[in-house]
Amino acid sequence: MARERKFNTVELFQEAKQLLLQHGYDGFTFSLLADRMEVSRAALYKYYDNKEELITDFMIYEMEEFLHELREIETLEGFERQFDFLIDLIFKKTEVHELIRAAQQVMTRMDTAFPNKEKLEKLPLDMYKFLQKFILVGKKEEKLKKHIPDGLIIGFILQTVAIPNHFGIPKADWIYSIKEIISHGMFINK
């Protein structure tokens, strides 16, 4: 009998991520993951009882990584530098947007007693609370309009990653244009 190939959690999560992005939550199976990693399904079941456990652990890992990188925003002086950093980060980590959506799917199907459910629900809220500090800096520096709700500004910025680039505009130009529209609008001021 051949020895089972060894793998670590990071490898497992990277392969799970690719399959989730490619097939979505409903199309993700341990069989696909085992084939992709060239291991048996039994090897995966040594670590996780079911796909929900694996996917939620993976999503927590990804969101914690994103939050860790996002915390760097506090080291930057001034709202405009923080804004540039945030936009660059969300376009560097475009999959986080898709993973939050997948997490919502998983949570609707999970038992309330599921061990990771509370943590998985809390992480997006932590991200929003953290981003609210960024918004407050913008309002304090009078870079953002005070009457626009913080949640709307945060949501608007985060959703820009979901705008489809149907015309194949180079990524750098695309990001620059999004920054311009958010910060200066798209109307010509006369």
TORFIMAR-803958 format. One record per residue (C-alpha): x, y, z; residue in three letters. Coordinates in steps of 0.001 Angstrom, whole numbers, plus 500000, padded with zeros to 6 digits. Layout:
<rs>
X|Y|Z|ALA
...
</rs>
This chain:
<rs>
500000|500000|500000|MET
501364|503417|499003|ALA
501998|506051|501664|ARG
499634|508993|501722|GLU
501098|512275|500457|ARG
501605|514733|503302|LYS
500161|518224|503116|PHE
499778|521188|505431|ASN
496829|523433|506207|THR
498060|526236|503933|VAL
498228|523844|500952|GLU
494800|522489|501815|LEU
493341|525996|502041|PHE
494949|527128|498769|GLN
493453|524203|496885|GLU
490084|524644|498608|ALA
490142|528323|497643|LYS
490732|527531|493972|GLN
487894|525000|493941|LEU
485508|527353|495749|LEU
486255|530166|493329|LEU
485939|527800|490366|GLN
482895|525750|491430|HIS
481243|527742|494206|GLY
480037|526335|497493|TYR
477504|523937|495957|ASP
480023|522488|493478|GLY
482777|522036|496058|PHE
483297|518422|497188|THR
485908|516474|499119|PHE
486285|514253|496036|SER
487310|517235|493889|LEU
489665|518460|496590|LEU
491227|515018|497089|ALA
491792|514649|493324|ASP
493322|518108|493080|ARG
495661|517441|496018|MET
496404|513883|494886|GLU
495363|512371|498210|VAL
492533|510119|499297|SER
489277|511481|500653|ARG
490090|509601|503854|ALA
493174|511803|504247|ALA
490936|514879|504200|LEU
488484|513337|506648|TYR
491350|512967|509142|LYS
491310|516766|509392|TYR
487644|517660|508779|TYR
484366|515818|509275|ASP
482605|517622|506422|ASN
482999|520362|503835|LYS
481298|522969|506013|GLU
483977|522574|508694|GLU
486753|522847|506122|LEU
485212|525794|504289|ILE
484485|527734|507459|THR
488009|527149|508783|ASP
489376|528277|505431|PHE
487172|531380|505337|MET
488176|532336|508849|ILE
491821|531945|507856|TYR
491354|534113|504736|GLU
489392|536816|506513|MET
491882|536956|509381|GLU
494693|537325|506814|GLU
492775|540154|505130|PHE
492140|541877|508474|LEU
495819|541517|509373|HIS
496805|543298|506153|GLU
494027|545849|506577|LEU
495355|546858|509996|ARG
498352|548351|508205|GLU
496044|551201|507173|ILE
496428|552654|510669|GLU
500158|553135|510128|THR
499531|555497|507211|LEU
499267|559222|507787|GLU
496233|560945|506288|GLY
492982|559818|504759|PHE
494116|559970|501116|GLU
497040|557604|501721|ARG
494715|555302|503663|GLN
492170|555442|500832|PHE
494793|554487|498211|ASP
495972|551642|500430|PHE
492423|550326|500936|LEU
491552|550352|497232|ILE
494845|548663|496330|ASP
494268|546036|499024|LEU
490733|545143|497969|ILE
491878|544765|494366|PHE
494825|542658|495507|LYS
492427|540466|497519|LYS
489462|540395|495142|THR
488470|536915|496262|GLU
487578|538117|499780|VAL
484396|539638|498321|HIS
483411|536264|496821|GLU
484377|534422|499981|LEU
482157|536617|502155|ILE
479270|535720|499846|ARG
480145|532010|500107|ALA
480393|532356|503907|ALA
476860|533729|503969|GLN
475686|530659|502013|GLN
477452|528322|504428|VAL
476020|530092|507489|MET
472435|529814|506243|THR
472884|526040|506041|ARG
474755|525564|509292|MET
473342|524380|512574|ASP
473352|527139|515190|THR
475657|524995|517337|ALA
478312|524780|514611|PHE
481647|525683|516238|PRO
482836|528270|513686|ASN
479525|529963|513010|LYS
479879|532693|515634|GLU
483436|533529|514583|LYS
482512|533521|510895|LEU
479621|535916|511570|GLU
481847|538182|513670|LYS
484767|538639|511229|LEU
482909|540705|508579|PRO
481528|542869|511394|LEU
485066|543346|512732|ASP
486137|544406|509250|MET
483301|546933|509009|TYR
484061|548335|512474|LYS
487699|548684|511525|PHE
486790|550427|508260|LEU
484496|552777|510131|GLN
487607|554213|511833|LYS
488958|554926|508349|PHE
485709|556701|507419|ILE
485873|558795|510597|LEU
489386|559933|509622|VAL
488018|561017|506237|GLY
485178|562954|507824|LYS
487458|564539|510424|LYS
489858|565700|507674|GLU
486797|566939|505719|GLU
487583|564663|502779|LYS
484227|562874|503065|LEU
480777|564419|503281|LYS
479506|564115|506838|LYS
475857|563535|505874|HIS
476560|560327|503915|ILE
476126|557272|506211|PRO
479393|555495|507085|ASP
477993|552080|506122|GLY
477069|553346|502660|LEU
480568|554694|502052|ILE
482171|551461|503259|ILE
479815|549321|501182|GLY
480321|551479|498106|PHE
484106|551220|498337|ILE
484080|547469|498987|LEU
481617|546773|496177|GLN
483824|548413|493538|THR
485711|545135|493327|VAL
482525|543520|491974|ALA
482208|545911|489008|ILE
482840|543808|485896|PRO
485587|544984|483547|ASN
483869|543891|480313|HIS
486128|545980|478102|PHE
489393|544533|479402|GLY
490763|547851|480644|ILE
494257|547273|482087|PRO
494037|546651|485845|LYS
496153|549690|486821|ALA
493959|551999|484688|ASP
490817|550353|486042|TRP
491856|550872|489670|ILE
492983|554452|488993|TYR
489597|555229|487398|SER
487696|553706|490326|ILE
489742|555799|492762|LYS
488988|558885|490686|GLU
485247|558216|490522|ILE
485045|557603|494276|ILE
487133|560617|495220|SER
486091|563146|492547|HIS
482932|561793|490944|GLY
482338|561289|487248|MET
480648|564578|486409|PHE
482669|567445|485022|ILE
482431|570411|487372|ASN
481987|573617|485433|LYS
</rs>
